[in-house]
Amino acid sequence: MAILGAGSMGGAIARALAAGGATRSLTVTNRTRAKADALAGLPGVRSLATETDTDVNSVAAAAADVVVLGVKPAAITDLVSGIAARLRPGAALVSLAAGIPIAAIEQAAPPGTPVIRAMPNTPAALGRGVTGLAPGSSADAAVMATVGRLFAACGAVVEVPEDRIDALSTISGSGPAYVFLLVEALTAAARDLGFPPAQARVLAEQTFIGAAALLADTGADPAELRRRVTSPGGTTERAVAVLEAADLPGLFARAARAALARAREIAAGS
Ligand SMILES: NC(=O)c1ccc[n+]([C@@H]2O[C@H](COP(=O)([O-])OP(=O)(O)OC[C@H]3O[C@@H](n4cnc5c(N)ncnc54)[C@H](OP(=O)(O)O)[C@@H]3O)[C@@H](O)[C@H]2O)c1
């Protein structure tokens, strides 16, 4: 396997694979030597820089069955054109690039190359991410299963058709930002009640971390977990009534639709 462009997202995937002990034959590339050095310590990972040797992307791709493309979206088709002649027959290309259609990558790759679009999110680095995978025209079930197993090291994997990738990104791709915003808001509420900043932070952050762990460990429905802390006539019930009066579901639906509208603007070049 190779990850060409192992920056924030590609590097997170490399770290998750390393933590899962799945990096025996992983080569990662970056432009600068400094970036490459930062990943060189991962167990089993070969980390190369194009500024040291301009051929490293082709060398890494030539040895891989799965080639993850982690450069910025604007650089992706040039990267694929540059490695096309050296790709193994049947090797899969997995693009992380937001907003670049599979067809554009298929056009730059040898005919029949299986191309998959992946939309991971940042908790992938801890193996707690969600990755959406969409198959291109030559990616059959066996290739999807292979790539799905690799991304399972980053957390949950959801397969969708390509026309759902932008919608998926408005929930799980952008979602960590929504959660951090909620943590910030609850911290501000604690400050408003007179807690000093350090205490406010612990109260709000640990509540999110603990509640998320309960959700993960019990596998219970979040509405059921909420009911368990909401005694009839109690204090939580009063607070939840205020939040519900603000139509939180409607607010999140509007936020997700705003993100989707922006994805369409970006795709249209504005
Ligand atoms: N960050 C996210 O949350 C996220 C989520 C989903 C998808 N994505 C997608 O992931 C991709 C990368 O985003 P990012 O945030 O990870 O960006 P990033 O941190 O800038 O990573 C891009 C990496 O590519 C390297 N690079 C540039 N040109 C290269 C070349 N010719 N050969 C090899 N490596 C090269 C850069 O190395 P140097 O820094 O040394 O130049 C950098 O480390 C984008 O397509 C983005 O749409 C990101």
The ligand as a MOL file (V3000), in Angstrom:
LIG
                    3D

  0  0  0     0  0            999 V3000
M  V30 BEGIN CTAB
M  V30 COUNTS 48 52 0 0 0
M  V30 BEGIN ATOM
M  V30 1 N -8.1500 17.3630 6.6180 0
M  V30 2 C -9.3500 16.7770 6.5780 0
M  V30 3 O -10.1130 16.7700 7.5290 0
M  V30 4 C -9.7910 16.0520 5.3140 0
M  V30 5 C -10.9550 15.2690 5.3930 0
M  V30 6 C -11.3370 14.5710 4.2410 0
M  V30 7 C -10.6150 14.6980 3.0650 0
M  V30 8 N -9.5100 15.4870 3.0210 0 CHG=1
M  V30 9 C -8.7680 15.5690 1.7490 0
M  V30 10 O -7.4620 15.0940 1.9760 0
M  V30 11 C -6.5850 15.7270 1.0630 0
M  V30 12 C -5.3970 16.3090 1.7920 0
M  V30 13 O -5.8580 17.2730 2.7170 0
M  V30 14 P -4.9940 17.5800 4.0150 0
M  V30 15 O -5.8380 18.4400 4.8780 0
M  V30 16 O -4.4330 16.3190 4.5430 0 CHG=-1
M  V30 17 O -3.8210 18.4680 3.3260 0
M  V30 18 P -2.2760 18.5480 3.7450 0
M  V30 19 O -2.1040 18.4010 5.2050 0
M  V30 20 O -1.7300 19.7710 3.0720 0
M  V30 21 O -1.6520 17.2580 3.0550 0
M  V30 22 C -1.2300 17.2030 1.7190 0
M  V30 23 C 0.1450 16.5830 1.7310 0
M  V30 24 O 0.5420 16.3500 0.3800 0
M  V30 25 C 1.9410 16.5490 0.3190 0
M  V30 26 N 2.2970 16.7720 -1.0750 0
M  V30 27 C 2.1190 17.8740 -1.8320 0
M  V30 28 N 2.5340 17.6540 -3.0930 0
M  V30 29 C 2.9920 16.3700 -3.1210 0
M  V30 30 C 3.5460 15.5300 -4.1410 0
M  V30 31 N 3.7170 15.9610 -5.4010 0
M  V30 32 N 3.8880 14.2670 -3.8260 0
M  V30 33 C 3.7360 13.7890 -2.5720 0
M  V30 34 N 3.2000 14.5340 -1.5640 0
M  V30 35 C 2.8400 15.8000 -1.8450 0
M  V30 36 C 2.1960 17.7160 1.2100 0
M  V30 37 O 3.5520 17.6860 1.6290 0
M  V30 38 P 4.3190 19.0310 2.0840 0
M  V30 39 O 3.5190 19.6250 3.2040 0
M  V30 40 O 5.6560 18.5370 2.4630 0
M  V30 41 O 4.2940 19.9480 0.8630 0
M  V30 42 C 1.2200 17.4750 2.3620 0
M  V30 43 O 1.8260 16.7630 3.4280 0
M  V30 44 C -7.3610 16.7850 0.3070 0
M  V30 45 O -7.6530 16.3150 -0.9740 0
M  V30 46 C -8.6030 16.9420 1.1450 0
M  V30 47 O -9.7170 17.2750 0.3230 0
M  V30 48 C -9.0770 16.1580 4.1290 0
M  V30 END ATOM
M  V30 BEGIN BOND
M  V30 1 1 1 2
M  V30 2 2 2 3
M  V30 3 1 2 4
M  V30 4 1 4 5
M  V30 5 2 4 48
M  V30 6 2 5 6
M  V30 7 1 6 7
M  V30 8 2 7 8
M  V30 9 1 8 9
M  V30 10 1 8 48
M  V30 11 1 9 10
M  V30 12 1 9 46
M  V30 13 1 10 11
M  V30 14 1 11 12
M  V30 15 1 11 44
M  V30 16 1 12 13
M  V30 17 1 13 14
M  V30 18 2 14 15
M  V30 19 1 14 16
M  V30 20 1 14 17
M  V30 21 1 17 18
M  V30 22 2 18 19
M  V30 23 1 18 20
M  V30 24 1 18 21
M  V30 25 1 21 22
M  V30 26 1 22 23
M  V30 27 1 23 24
M  V30 28 1 23 42
M  V30 29 1 24 25
M  V30 30 1 25 26
M  V30 31 1 25 36
M  V30 32 1 26 27
M  V30 33 1 26 35
M  V30 34 2 27 28
M  V30 35 1 28 29
M  V30 36 1 29 30
M  V30 37 2 29 35
M  V30 38 1 30 31
M  V30 39 2 30 32
M  V30 40 1 32 33
M  V30 41 2 33 34
M  V30 42 1 34 35
M  V30 43 1 36 37
M  V30 44 1 36 42
M  V30 45 1 37 38
M  V30 46 2 38 39
M  V30 47 1 38 40
M  V30 48 1 38 41
M  V30 49 1 42 43
M  V30 50 1 44 45
M  V30 51 1 44 46
M  V30 52 1 46 47
M  V30 END BOND
M  V30 END CTAB
M  END
